[in-house]
């Protein structure tokens, strides 16, 4: 069965077609600048060339119609008719406390996702637009919602509560939820397979280090803590997000520079992180590495602060799980930056972590990068959130 995996943002839409039985991807692509001038579809059949089509996309329905047409194109498409798409899997950012697992989408589920929108005002409404557009264009095709927050619903109260008046949790559900759950679940599962052990016996830490970044503690297959919170702003220093800080900084900057809360939030989300620490040089670690290699402070300081924060979370989660068997690096930076992995692991020598530099310099595959003598296994595991969504979708509709 072919599963169309959709990740719908406010002005973009990423998609993949995955055969859920062979787990092979037949096509992937991206609609950019939906609702904005200059919109375009980037489409690539597996093994084929990238095709770029410039065309107006006033809304997501037009964008999804273009995706469907590209998938059915007699020359470069991958299906003859829509009947060959057995299901659609939607990535949904926030499932609140309502969703602890993926679910088949019906009117009730759509209403519940709507009700979570105040927790993710930028993401859930865009995800819902994708669901509605697909259900209009592909009526009768079953759809599944896969939530970024669901995997972390196993966090205990002591980990998810903030130290603020309890009524804000009771009345408003202000608590830590965590994100990147599909990736943390997938990577911890692959780590157990690579270690040749049953996940129900392992204490694992997953460092999902991409433009957005989070760490999770996965004890015996369940997430017991993770670094992102009510929103994806908490935790690690990220590409452009600040991560943890003293909340009083908001008031300080607002008062001193005469800014509104929204303006300060924009600084914390879009102008901070390694981008801010490198004085606006870049949020991309390739640029930061080049800067560090040129001997500049900008790149060095941003990378060191980033790695220190990751290592602090790893240390905290070793305490939370009372031990650790494996530490995994994944996502854009985690998979591709030997330097960042070294910087993080330098802080972990105290517990017998040592890295095999030859293994650490390899790319693009699942690999153990710790030395045989290392007391804790350190691994690089490429994440595959789309495959994880296709698997969840297939499991629910087959
Ligand atoms: P993601 O959000 O997982 O797609 O990660 C994107 C980020 O990965 C980029 O912004 C870069 O910082 C980082 N990245 C991608 N390729 C490399 C590379 N070859 N070396 C270092 N960092 C990389």
Boltz pocket constraint, residues with backbone or C-beta under 6 A from the ligand:
constraints:
  - pocket:
      binder: B
      contacts: [[A, 209], [A, 210], [A, 211], [A, 212], [A, 239], [A, 283], [A, 284], [A, 285], [A, 286], [A, 331], [A, 332], [A, 333], [A, 336], [A, 337]]
      max_distance: 6.0
